[in-house]
């Protein structure tokens, strides 16, 4: 059972990496990211196939009801691999695999058959992965804000024609904007996956509706703020100082989210 837990975690992390690179390729088409996303997705397919074969062999000829979720997720991954190879509809592949990721998480960590001594262990591992992804997302958002602030500082010094040491030590405005954008590109899908896993965990452990929790609302606010930044840059509606100011103020949503965690009105206590 110990090895099985690690196998669960390994597939979830590989799946998360595939979605991360796929999301990056959607916003900024890049052959390397596309290949990495596909390679990780193929790895997920092999892991799922091996696990499904093992389950079928162990319980032949019948699988349990919850194993149908594993088969469903496997079918989604298989279909998206074929569609990606035939039609190359990348947005569809990403959206379908986001659904597959949620279904796989439900199968691994919310299975009724886990109503045993291992149930608590499985759920603790789920919340650990959820928190890890959320912290990584907030770290990337914080980096985005730092780059945005440095952009504003550099832009102001250039307008004032103050060629001092501070300006010389700063990267170019283009690089600062690019780093800020790429930080958001990493943070948004990580937070999306953290929210999915968090909802699976809350569904199994909370009696109250987890959607009514202030922390969930705050996390959706953070996701909306940084998704808006990506969307506006993708459409080329915002750039330069306007985008930097937005990324700077978007950090306030993280501060608000943190304060919500400490109001005593949310079941979250760690961030």
C-alpha angles and dihedrals in degrees: 000000000000090000090046091057091053089048090054092050092046093055093046092050093047090048090050091052091050091053091045094056092040091054091048091051091050093057097036112019108226127164094214094053090046092052092047091049090050093045092052091046091052088050089053089051092052092048092048092046092051092046093046091049090050092050092047091049092047096048101026129191096018133044122203122254093257091052086066086071089057090050090047092052090046090051091051092051091047093049093047091050090054093045091048090052096044106032106011094218094164099179091053091048091052094047093046092049091049086060090045090051091054092047092049091050090052090050095048101040107023102042115140088224086067089072087114138081089296094058094083091047092051093049092047089053090049093052089046091056090044093052093044093054091045093051091048090051092051090047091055091046090052091051089050090054092049091052090047092052091048088050091054091047093048092045092051093049091050092051090050090046091231103157096188133143092271092059093045092053094051121091116242118286090247092056093046091052091047093050091049091050094048091049088056090047089058097040100051099058091041091054091045091055092043090055092049092051091043091055091050089051093046091049090058100041111027126077094197122069106274091208090069092059116114092222091058090050090049092050090051088051090054091047091049094049095052094038088055089055091052092045095049092048091047091054089044090234094124130036141142118015096357092058092043092052091049092051090049094051091041086068087068088069088061090051090049090048091052092050090050088057090059100046092088089236094097130065088223116097106160101068 
